[in-house]
Amino acid sequence: MATRKPQPIKPATVAGTPDDPTGAPITFEVDGVTYTAEWDFNALAIAEKLTGTNLFLTVLDFSRVNATQFRALLFAAISKHHPGITLEAAGLLITPKTIRVITNALLRAWADVQPDEIEDGGDKPVNPPNPEAA
């Protein structure tokens, strides 16, 4: 009996579709240098690890973010496009003059990954009903 060679699994992509969890990159300028912020799954994971906050359960409310969390959010959001940046270097970008520009960029990038509307209002059961129970 001949065995079939396993075929490599081709990853499905949602890039560019409504299901794409990655927002469009948002650029902003600090001291004449252009930076790019983007929230993708890895950025969310980095931010969660550094802030100790579950970003799936919260909406970013910058009025409640402390300095450590703000620096971590900036670092996580720009790491993809600026792979050599360190957490400390990201912190140096934040000054009283730049905080508003950075906050706006992070919020615009965050808003871009949020769904326009919730598809499932939660009124459906998690599992289909058991046909034998009916």
Residue pairs with C-beta under 8 A, 6 or more apart in sequence:
14 20
14 21
15 22
21 40
21 41
21 113
22 38
22 39
22 40
22 41
22 113
23 38
23 39
23 40
23 109
23 110
23 111
23 112
23 113
24 38
24 112
25 36
25 37
25 38
25 81
25 109
26 36
26 37
26 38
26 105
26 108
26 109
26 112
27 34
27 35
27 36
27 37
27 105
28 34
28 35
28 37
28 101
28 102
28 104
28 105
29 35
29 101
30 93
30 98
30 101
30 102
31 93
31 98
35 78
35 81
35 82
35 93
35 105
36 78
36 80
36 81
36 82
37 74
37 77
37 78
37 81
37 105
37 106
37 109
38 77
38 78
38 80
38 81
38 109
39 77
39 109
39 110
39 112
39 113
40 80
42 79
42 80
43 76
43 77
43 79
43 80
44 55
44 56
44 76
46 72
46 75
46 76
46 79
47 53
47 55
47 72
47 73
47 76
47 77
48 54
48 55
50 68
50 69
50 72
50 75
50 76
50 87
51 68
51 69
51 72
51 73
53 69
60 73
60 106
60 107
60 110
62 70
62 103
62 106
62 107
65 73
70 94
70 99
70 103
71 87
71 90
71 91
71 94
72 87
73 106
74 90
74 91
74 93
74 94
74 102
74 106
75 85
75 86
75 87
75 90
75 91
77 105
77 106
77 109
78 85
78 90
79 85
93 102
94 102
